[in-house]
């Protein structure tokens, strides 16, 4: 179970890096990131009709990111509750009585 958790965590981190990259390569309404690399505002990294494709891909990746964050949050809280219940004894006896 731990291997599966860390595998999912690695996929989530990879997904967050991909999401950051996809957001940065999109064409902005102003000059955006392309101007910092010396490109013209009319230039596109992957062709002429990639704006809609990148918007759709960004939406899918963002949705997967949000679902992954929710799953990891619930999974971490369940792991924390399991460790807490395993470490607390059922009855704490008073040694003075």
C-alpha positions, -999 to 999 in steps of 0.1 A, spaced: 0 0 0 29 24 7 44 17 -27 11 27 -43 9 59 -23 44 70 -32 38 61 -69 6 82 -69 25 110 -51 52 109 -78 26 110 -106 9 140 -88 42 159 -87 49 151 -123 14 163 -132 20 196 -113 52 202 -133 34 195 -166 6 218 -156 31 246 -149 48 241 -182 16 240 -202 4 272 -186 36 290 -193 37 280 -230 2 293 -237 -1 325 -257 -12 354 -235 -34 383 -245 -3 405 -241 31 395 -252 36 370 -224 64 346 -219 72 345 -257 85 381 -256 111 372 -229 126 347 -253 127 372 -282 97 358 -301 70 379 -317 35 379 -302 21 363 -334 45 334 -332 33 302 -317 54 274 -303 36 245 -319 19 260 -349 -10 283 -358 -41 266 -343 -27 254 -310 -44 280 -288 -76 259 -285 -58 226 -282 -36 240 -254 -66 255 -236 -84 221 -237 -53 202 -226 -47 227 -198 -83 221 -186 -79 184 -186 -45 185 -167 -60 210 -142 -90 187 -136 -67 158 -131 -45 179 -107 -76 188 -86 -88 153 -84 -53 141 -76 -51 167 -48 -84 156 -34 -74 119 -35 -40 125 -19 -56 147 8 -81 120 18 -54 93 16 -31 112 39 -58 118 64 -67 81 64 -30 71 69 -27 96 97 -58 82 115 -45 46 110 -11 55 126 -28 74 154 -50 45 163 -21 21 162 0 41 186 -26 50 212 -31 22 238 -67 13 247 -65 21 284 -39 42 301 -35 30 337 -24 52 365 7 37 382 -1 53 415 -33 34 421 
